[in-house]
Amino acid sequence: MAKITLLATKFASDNLDSLIKEHYVQGQDLVIDYSTESNYYLDHQNTKDIFTMIHEVLDANNVPSDAVELLTGNILAQEGYDNFLVYNMHINPLKSVKYSPYWLCQTVTMHTDYSENYIKTAKEKHFSCLNGRERDHRNTVFEYLTENNLISKGICTYVAKGMSVDGQTNPDLINSHTGQQQPFYDVFDNSYYDLITETSVGESPHEWWTEVFFTEKIWRSIYYKRPFLLVGNHNALKQLHKMGFKTFDGLLFDEHYDNISDNDRRIQAVLKENKQIVESMTLTELDHIVHSKEMAEILQHNYEKINTIATQHSQSVLH
């Protein structure tokens, strides 16, 4: 049976509806590719969740659900969809719901390979913390860093608040999905690890929703061979481990924060761990750990893993 893939990148039901009306032919299998996104809501009015919206659009266009495959950037999308069906037993299920590593592949394909940065020494700051668009959890991070006098210990940006290393003033104009200018890479030349504030920390009004969503922010650290602390979803590090990646518990960080389900408490635990590292470890001590054999083995393993996944995904798409 013929198959058509619709790349739906906008958070709106009318966008998907238009794509189906323009491209879909009855009798085809349909792939709806939302792999750039994970967000629970697909419109800015917060009236529809992703699964309800898709089913409504399919019904309106007489597309059978069992002919539709959904791709998403949410690693736990299948689990969330199974939970959704329990609450919506009248719905005819989609053929499949799958995770697609769009941002991982985008990072490996489009970013400058800055992986040899990790061997450089005499860095001037403990950490980097790079932010563009304003989000509540990023506000929390910057308030904490400011109140605890940690901004000067890292290289920190928040373009939405007027803080930048490369002259950017409008977060909507930032293209963080490809190669950057040298001031951007100077951040990694001059800091030892990344304090990552991911796009999502997992907010949702429905108990059935589950999410781990990684963007280029986490994949960039891995691709550049960087240690990192992660302000992200509950069990995000656990999902990285399931994908075959290694992290830094016991070598550099205490990663118990990943087990904390409450978003606010998890964010505070990450921030306290960063504070503990900055206040207890000199740059020289940090340099010894970051450039240790144990760290080099983890960073190299992760670098090889991300490249392997990107290659395998590209080959599967071609076939």
C-alpha positions in Angstrom: 0.0 0.0 0.0 1.2 3.5 -0.8 2.5 5.6 2.1 2.7 9.4 2.4 4.6 11.3 5.1 3.4 14.7 6.3 5.9 16.8 8.2 3.8 18.8 10.5 5.9 21.4 12.4 3.3 23.9 13.6 1.3 23.7 16.8 -2.1 24.0 15.2 -4.9 21.6 14.1 -5.6 23.7 11.0 -2.0 23.1 9.8 -2.4 19.3 9.9 -5.9 19.6 8.4 -4.5 21.6 5.5 -1.7 19.2 4.9 -4.1 16.2 4.8 -6.5 18.0 2.4 -3.6 19.0 0.1 -1.6 15.7 0.0 -3.5 12.7 1.4 -5.3 10.3 -1.0 -7.8 7.8 0.4 -6.4 4.3 0.7 -2.9 5.4 1.5 -1.0 4.7 4.8 -0.2 8.0 6.5 2.8 9.0 8.6 2.3 12.2 10.6 5.8 13.4 11.5 5.8 15.6 14.6 9.3 14.5 15.5 10.4 18.1 16.0 8.0 18.5 18.9 6.7 16.8 22.0 4.6 19.5 23.7 1.4 18.3 25.2 -0.5 21.1 23.5 -0.5 21.7 19.8 -2.2 25.1 19.8 -1.5 28.2 21.8 -5.0 28.4 23.3 -4.3 25.2 25.3 -7.6 23.7 24.3 -6.4 20.4 22.6 -3.9 17.8 23.5 -1.9 16.3 20.6 -3.7 13.0 20.5 -7.2 14.5 20.7 -6.4 17.0 18.0 -4.9 14.4 15.6 -7.9 12.1 16.0 -10.4 14.9 15.4 -8.6 15.9 12.2 -8.4 12.4 11.0 -12.1 11.9 11.6 -13.0 15.1 9.9 -11.0 14.0 6.8 -12.2 10.4 6.8 -8.7 9.0 7.4 -8.8 5.6 9.2 -6.8 5.8 12.4 -5.4 2.3 11.9 -3.6 3.5 8.7 -1.8 6.3 10.6 1.7 6.2 12.2 2.6 9.1 14.5 6.2 10.2 14.9 7.1 12.4 17.8 10.1 13.8 19.7 8.7 12.5 22.9 10.6 9.3 23.9 7.6 8.2 26.0 5.0 9.0 23.4 3.8 5.4 23.1 3.4 5.1 26.9 1.4 8.3 27.0 -0.8 7.3 24.1 -1.6 3.9 25.7 -2.6 5.8 28.8 -4.7 8.2 26.7 -6.6 5.3 25.2 -7.5 4.1 28.6 -9.3 7.4 29.2 -10.7 7.4 25.6 -11.8 3.8 25.0 -14.2 4.9 22.2 -11.3 6.0 20.0 -10.0 3.7 17.3 -6.3 3.5 17.9 -3.6 4.8 15.6 -1.5 2.1 13.9 1.5 3.1 15.9 3.1 5.9 17.9 6.9 6.1 17.8 9.8 8.2 18.9 11.9 9.6 16.1 15.4 11.2 17.0 15.0 14.3 14.9 17.0 16.6 17.1 19.8 14.1 17.6 20.2 13.6 13.9 19.9 17.4 13.3 22.7 18.0 15.7 25.1 15.5 14.2 24.2 16.5 10.6 24.1 20.3 11.0 26.3 21.3 13.9 30.0 21.9 13.8 31.8 19.0 15.3 33.5 20.6 18.3 34.2 17.4 20.1 37.9 18.0 20.6 37.1 20.9 22.9 37.2 18.6 25.9 41.0 18.1 25.8 41.6 21.9 26.1 42.8 23.0 29.5 42.8 26.1 31.7 39.2 27.0 31.3 38.1 30.2 33.1 34.6 29.2 34.3 33.0 26.2 36.0 29.9 25.9 33.8 27.9 27.2 30.9 24.2 27.9 31.0 22.8 29.0 27.6 19.2 30.2 27.2 17.2 31.9 24.5 13.4 31.9 24.8 11.8 32.7 28.1 10.3 29.8 30.1 9.2 29.5 33.7 11.9 27.0 34.6 14.6 29.1 33.0 13.4 32.1 35.0 13.8 29.9 38.1 17.3 28.9 37.1 18.5 32.4 36.5 16.9 33.7 39.7 18.7 31.0 41.6 22.1 31.7 39.9 21.7 35.4 40.6 20.6 35.1 44.2 23.4 32.7 45.0 26.1 34.8 43.2 26.8 32.0 40.7 26.4 34.0 37.4 30.1 35.1 37.5 31.2 31.4 38.0 29.7 30.4 34.7 29.1 31.7 31.2 25.4 32.4 31.2 23.1 33.8 28.6 19.4 34.5 28.6 18.6 36.3 25.4 15.0 36.9 26.4 16.4 38.9 29.4 19.0 40.7 27.4 22.0 38.5 28.2 24.0 37.2 25.2 27.5 36.3 24.2 27.1 36.8 20.4 25.1 40.0 20.1 21.7 38.3 19.8 18.8 40.4 21.1 15.7 38.6 19.8 15.3 34.9 20.9 12.9 34.3 18.0 15.7 35.0 15.6 18.2 32.5 17.1 19.0 29.6 14.9 20.5 27.1 17.4 20.1 24.2 15.1 23.1 24.5 12.9 26.7 25.8 13.0 27.4 29.0 15.0 29.8 31.9 15.1 33.0 31.7 17.1 31.7 33.6 20.2 29.3 30.7 20.7 32.2 28.1 20.7 34.2 30.3 23.0 31.7 29.4 25.7 32.8 25.8 25.5 36.5 26.7 25.2 36.1 28.5 28.6 33.8 26.3 30.7 34.1 22.8 32.0 30.5 21.5 31.9 27.0 22.5 30.9 24.0 23.3 33.0 21.3 22.6 30.4 17.9 24.0 30.7 15.9 21.9 28.2 12.8 23.1 26.4 10.5 21.0 28.6 10.4 19.9 32.2 7.2 17.9 31.8 4.3 20.2 32.7 0.9 18.7 31.9 -2.7 19.0 33.3 -3.5 15.3 32.6 -2.3 12.3 34.6 -2.0 10.1 31.5 0.7 12.3 29.9 4.2 11.0 30.0 7.2 12.8 28.5 10.9 12.8 28.0 11.8 15.3 25.2 15.4 16.1 24.2 16.3 18.9 21.8 19.7 19.9 20.4 20.6 21.3 23.8 21.4 17.9 25.3 22.6 16.3 22.0 25.0 19.3 21.5 26.7 18.6 24.9 27.0 14.9 24.0 28.3 15.7 20.5 30.8 18.2 21.8 32.0 15.7 24.5 30.8 17.7 27.4 29.7 16.7 30.9 26.3 18.1 31.9 23.7 18.7 34.5 20.2 18.6 33.1 17.1 20.7 34.0 14.6 18.6 32.1 12.0 15.9 32.4 11.7 13.4 35.2 13.8 10.2 34.4 15.5 12.0 31.5 18.9 10.5 32.4 17.3 7.1 32.8 16.0 7.3 29.2 19.5 8.4 28.0 20.9 5.3 29.7 18.3 3.1 28.0 19.4 4.5 24.7 23.0 3.4 25.5 24.5 6.7 26.8 26.5 7.1 30.0 26.3 10.0 32.4 28.4 11.3 35.3 27.0 10.1 38.6 29.7 9.5 41.1 32.5 10.8 38.9 31.5 14.5 38.8 27.8 14.9 39.8 25.3 13.4 42.2 22.5 12.6 39.7 19.8 11.6 42.2 17.8 14.6 41.0 16.7 12.5 38.0 14.6 10.3 40.3 12.5 13.3 41.7 9.1 13.3 40.0 8.0 16.8 41.3 9.2 19.3 38.8 10.0 22.1 41.2 11.9 19.9 43.6 13.8 18.3 40.7 14.9 21.7 39.4 16.0 22.8 42.8 18.0 19.6 43.3 19.9 20.3 40.0 20.6 23.8 41.0 21.9 22.8 44.4 24.1 20.2 42.8 25.6 22.9 40.5 26.1 25.2 43.5 27.8 22.5 45.5 30.2 21.8 42.6 31.1 25.5 42.2 31.5 26.2 45.9 33.5 23.0 46.8 35.7 22.5 43.7 38.4 24.7 42.4 38.9 25.1 38.7 42.1 23.1 39.0 40.3 20.2 40.8 37.5 20.4 38.2 40.1 20.3 35.4 41.6 17.1 36.8 38.2 15.3 36.8 37.1 16.6 33.4 40.3 15.5 31.8 40.6 12.2 33.6 40.8 8.9 31.9 37.4 7.9 33.3 35.7 11.0 32.0 37.4 10.7 28.6 36.0 7.1 28.2 32.5 8.3 29.0 32.6 11.3 26.6 34.1 9.2 23.8 31.5 6.4 24.4 28.7 9.0 24.1 30.2 10.6 21.1 30.4 7.3 19.3 26.9 6.4 20.4 25.3 9.6 19.1 27.0 9.2 15.7 25.9 5.5 15.5 22.3 6.4 16.2 22.3 9.2 13.6 23.8 6.9 11.0 21.3 4.1 11.7 18.4 6.4 11.6 19.5 7.9 8.3 19.9 4.5 6.8 16.4 3.4 8.0 14.9 6.5 6.5 16.6 5.8 3.1 15.2 2.3 3.1 
